[in-house]
Every structure is written in C-alpha cells, then in structure tokens.
Amino acid sequence: MPIAEIKIGTKAAGKIFDPAITGMLLDRMTEDINEELADQGLFLLQMRLDRVLQNHTGYYQSRLKINRQGADRVITDSNIVYGPWLEGTSFRNQATRFKGYHSFRTVGRQLDQKKVELARPIVDRFIMEMNS
C-alpha cells in the first residue's frame, strides 16, 4: 500500500547563495556607501566654510578633496600648512584668540547622524540586486 507523504526539499540558488557574487556585490555596496558619504561630507564642508570663513579667497576650499584609501574615503585639505590652525587643532590656537572653525569635526558629526539615511537607498538597491 502506498504511503501518503509530502516530500519537502530546498535548493539554494541565486546570487545570494554564491559567495563570489555576494562578496563582489557587498564590496561594491560598501564602496558606493563610502563614496556617497564622502561626496555629501565634501558638500557639507564646502557649505560650512562658505559661512564661517572670514577672509574668503577660495584657495583653502579649492584644496579640499576626497582621497581613496582602499574601500575607504578620506576628505582632506591636502595638508595645507594653515589647515590645522583653521580647524583649531594647531598649537597656535592656544596662543591666540582664534580657536578655529571646527569644520571637519562638525561635518564629521553631521555625517555620523545622517549615515543611515544616506546609505539606505544604496542598501535597498543592493537587496533588489541580490533578489534578482
């Protein structure tokens, strides 16, 4: 007499189960997020400096750039000699009334608060790609 049964089996298939594809897409997603955060950070830094710089010549802002360090991004002032003084981290700030603009630190905190909001569309795109 035949046995009544329900056979259940699962086959893992698709991009999400292929470590090579998953790793590649995850690396790209991470780089895209870092790129978005760096672009937004540079924009916010430029906007802040437009507001706070007293003697605005445009030279300091023209030296701001995004450097790649592997998958990471770093926003710098190209090590301009008076950069630490403008930021307020130079020993000279202790000897003068000028304590710095704190622009990099302020923008860093703003990016930290906005990072999830900025990364969400990139993560959503990654998830859609993994599900295709």
Salt bridges, closest charged atoms under 4 A:
GLU31 OE1 - ARG68 NH2 2.91
GLU31 OE1 - ARG73 NH2 3.63
ASP32 OD2 - ARG125 NH2 3.23
GLU35 OE1 - ARG73 NE 2.66
ASP50 OD1 - HIS56 NE2 3.20
GLU87 OE2 - ARG105 NE 3.03
ASP112 OD1 - LYS115 NZ 2.69
GLU129 OE1 - ARG28 NH2 2.61
